[in-house]
Amino acid sequence: MRHIPNLLTLLRMLLTVPLAWLLRDGRFDAALIVALVAGFSDALDGFLAKRFSWQSRLGGLLDPVADKLLLVACFVGLAQVGALPWWLAALVIGRDVLIVSGAVAYHNLVGPLDAAPSALSKLTTVLQIMLVLATLLHLSRFAEWPAWLNLALLAAVMFATLASGIDYVVRWSIKAWRETHSQRSGSQ
């Protein structure tokens, strides 16, 4: 039973394939349903892991990967069909590449990194999810969604993504400088 959250996370990762396919084919109603199922599975695996103390190191690693895979699939898929600009998809993906590259560099050059997401990073992810869902709602036949709201969300995602990327670079650079400085001072 304790592996149910990890299985739900793996399911979410697998949902990336049909979601990308549905977006590419312009089947936005079905894509919205798949995205909502993925979101529900994310909430459910988090609830189960916390409620029953079924957290695991594997789950802690897989959960953000599953979230990023889905978001990347959505941003690329929506950019492919012209629903979101390519520059925004590149910005979202670039930020994630920057974070992963920075974490790997820190781990290899400085030491183990506590990579807990910042409040700004969590806000950025929430805004990205809101933009994807709002765009899918706008494209689907389920609801009328004002285009100006998508533009406001797009601007919010752009600013939050930039700010979050800069925040990670600054915080981890300061942390790396302090850590290496204290190691040098300690060895003298």
Secondary structure, DSSP 4 states (H G I P E B T S, - for coil): -TTHHHHHHHHHHHTHHHHHHHHHTT-HHHHHHHHHHHHHHHHHHHHHHHHTT---HHHHHHHHHHHHHHHHHHHHHHHHTTSS-HHHHHHHHHHHHHHHHHHHHHHHHT-----PPPHHHHHHHHHHHHHHHHHHHHHSSS----HHHHHHHHHHHHHHHHHHHHHHHHHHHHHHHHHHHHHHHHH-
